[in-house]
Amino acid sequence: MTVFKDLRDYLDELRAKLGDDAIQTVSGASRDLEIGCLSELNAEREGPALLFDDIPGFPRGFRVLTNYMGTAASCAVALGLAPNISKLEIVRTWKDRSNRLDPVPYVDVGKGAITENILEGDDLDLRIFPAPQWHEGDGGHYIGTADLVITRDPDSGWVNVGTYRACVQGKDRLSLWILNNHGRQIAAKYWARGQACPIAVVVGCEPTLTTAAAMSPPEGVCEFDLAGALRGKPVEVLYPPGSLLPVPAYAEIVIEGEMPSPSEESVLEGPFGEWTGYYTHSGQETVVRVKRIMHRNNPIILGAPPMIPTITPGDQAVPLYGACQVWRHLDKSGVENVRGVWAYGRLLMFVIAVKQTAPGQARRALTTAATSTHTVGGMQRYYIVVDDDIDITDINHVLWALCTRVRPIESIEILNSLTTIIDPRIAPDLRAKGDLSMGKVLIDACKPFDWIDKYPGQNRFEEPYRSEIRERWSSRLRL
Ligand SMILES: Cc1cc2nc3c(=O)[nH]c(=O)nc-3n(C[C@H](O)[C@H](O)[C@H](O)COP(=O)(O)O)c2cc1C
């Protein structure tokens, strides 16, 4: 696959593979809401990557990039695949690749473009960067939405990388919102010893790094090494002077510091419009006391602002990670004849396509899929199984199956399950009690196997004839 040295290399490849229109430079948009709103409007129409420059109040060249993997074609390029590959093929290829993920250790290359500018002491100031206020209700300027937050286990030396939102709280303060994941568990070890946790927040990396950072491999596995496996080449890092935390040598911005325990110092974090499309969390959260900032000349803030889940592209046009996870889980569980897995609403609804060859197969796929674990922390609501004639990457096709192949009194089951604290549907009194019971809906939208041959025929052309007609008429009609 193509190996990108850095984010800029990826942007060059986008231009080379998809043409200059794949990235649109926008001059003069304000970092206060304007960049956020333009990004939302653009993502809604599956528009190009937007590179904001000449941001009022900031030097020319201090840029913000959004929608960097906002179309299926740009996702394909990001993953080193042919740009015209189908959406489902992207997921399938990525699933097969991530099945063979033998970590490739990162290498220390000693130097890199990230050291072009080093700010310390009196020069330290996070406010030089045009961190956007993404939405109207947001309580600050968020520099980290697709960032890499690096910590090191004080016992084993294991380096962990995660994506946690980061808000500028002053010239030398950042806030981080870290749920109970590996990053927080590592920090807690330092806090238990009365120490602050050394930390680096990295902004502006190429897509395999941002993809790996959102993965949650077992303790002891470094996400840099997973990125190395995804790229087929080690991630190049350097150790800033006096630091044990490796940082990508060609990142755009690195913010180093220490994170004291919240009982020692905390700050009001949020509100922040979350990926669910709602504001659900704001509170006293952890801070980073910033000691050093490094940035490249003309740095790019990579932004992946959360948008309501009906905006298909958002930060990624292909629900790669979640769909791969569920598909892999089905494969590992021995579920046969799965033809694809897709997700809608930022992994809140999964659709599985099955080629039915035996009774019970569709239901097995459905119930097995619902036992997969993935990153939305239990908030996923719907699992739907459909026949393989349904294009699961087309929501209208899925709706057709739901509306014409489901007999509600026999096709729908509800499982008891717990949701996560950012679920907007938890009633206030239940939230106060910590009651996260929610449930999941399992829908079998397949033709019943025992009378599948008698299911009414359909008036939709089969694919071979559709392709033939498309080809024959394409010069005269846009089809
Ligand atoms: C765009 C994006 C933003 C995220 N923001 C947060 C966040 O603010 N806080 C958080 O705890 N997890 C967030 N996550 C989820 C974590 O990155 C994810 O659970 C990751 O696996 C955590 O890594 P770790 O377990 O190695 O710490 C985000 C994920 C993505 C893709």
The ligand as an SDF file (V2000), in Angstrom:
LIG
                    3D

 31 33  0  0  0  0  0  0  0  0999 V2000
  -12.7220   11.3340   16.4310 C   0  0  0  0  0  0  0  0  0  0  0  0
  -12.6710   10.6260   17.7890 C   0  0  0  0  0  0  0  0  0  0  0  0
  -12.7950   11.3590   18.9660 C   0  0  0  0  0  0  0  0  0  0  0  0
  -12.7380   10.7280   20.2020 C   0  0  0  0  0  0  0  0  0  0  0  0
  -12.8330   11.4670   21.3460 N   0  0  0  0  0  0  0  0  0  0  0  0
  -12.7000   10.8720   22.5610 C   0  0  0  0  0  0  0  0  0  0  0  0
  -12.6830   11.6550   23.7560 C   0  0  0  0  0  0  0  0  0  0  0  0
  -12.8200   12.8770   23.7490 O   0  0  0  0  0  0  0  0  0  0  0  0
  -12.5030   11.0070   24.9360 N   0  0  0  0  0  0  0  0  0  0  0  0
  -12.3410    9.6370   25.0050 C   0  0  0  0  0  0  0  0  0  0  0  0
  -12.1500    9.1150   26.1070 O   0  0  0  0  0  0  0  0  0  0  0  0
  -12.3870    8.8690   23.8930 N   0  0  0  0  0  0  0  0  0  0  0  0
  -12.5370    9.4560   22.6700 C   0  0  0  0  0  0  0  0  0  0  0  0
  -12.5300    8.6990   21.5300 N   0  0  0  0  0  0  0  0  0  0  0  0
  -12.4480    7.2370   21.6460 C   0  0  0  0  0  0  0  0  0  0  0  0
  -11.0560    6.7590   21.9470 C   0  0  0  0  0  0  0  0  0  0  0  0
  -10.0980    7.3540   21.1150 O   0  0  0  0  0  0  0  0  0  0  0  0
  -10.9750    5.2500   21.7560 C   0  0  0  0  0  0  0  0  0  0  0  0
  -11.8110    4.6480   22.7020 O   0  0  0  0  0  0  0  0  0  0  0  0
   -9.5800    4.7180   21.8890 C   0  0  0  0  0  0  0  0  0  0  0  0
   -9.6230    3.3400   21.6380 O   0  0  0  0  0  0  0  0  0  0  0  0
   -8.9950    4.9470   23.2600 C   0  0  0  0  0  0  0  0  0  0  0  0
   -7.6760    4.4550   23.2570 O   0  0  0  0  0  0  0  0  0  0  0  0
   -7.0090    3.7860   24.5510 P   0  0  0  0  0  0  0  0  0  0  0  0
   -7.9470    2.7270   25.0690 O   0  0  0  0  0  0  0  0  0  0  0  0
   -5.7390    3.2410   24.0210 O   0  0  0  0  0  0  0  0  0  0  0  0
   -6.8140    4.8620   25.5540 O   0  0  0  0  0  0  0  0  0  0  0  0
  -12.5850    9.3130   20.2750 C   0  0  0  0  0  0  0  0  0  0  0  0
  -12.4770    8.5790   19.1050 C   0  0  0  0  0  0  0  0  0  0  0  0
  -12.5130    9.2250   17.8670 C   0  0  0  0  0  0  0  0  0  0  0  0
  -12.3770    8.3960   16.6010 C   0  0  0  0  0  0  0  0  0  0  0  0
  1  2  1  0
  2  3  1  0
  2 30  2  0
  3  4  2  0
  4  5  1  0
  4 28  1  0
  5  6  2  0
  6  7  1  0
  6 13  1  0
  7  8  2  0
  7  9  1  0
  9 10  1  0
 10 11  2  0
 10 12  1  0
 12 13  2  0
 13 14  1  0
 14 15  1  0
 14 28  1  0
 15 16  1  0
 16 17  1  0
 16 18  1  0
 18 19  1  0
 18 20  1  0
 20 21  1  0
 20 22  1  0
 22 23  1  0
 23 24  1  0
 24 25  2  0
 24 26  1  0
 24 27  1  0
 28 29  2  0
 29 30  1  0
 30 31  1  0
M  END
$$$$
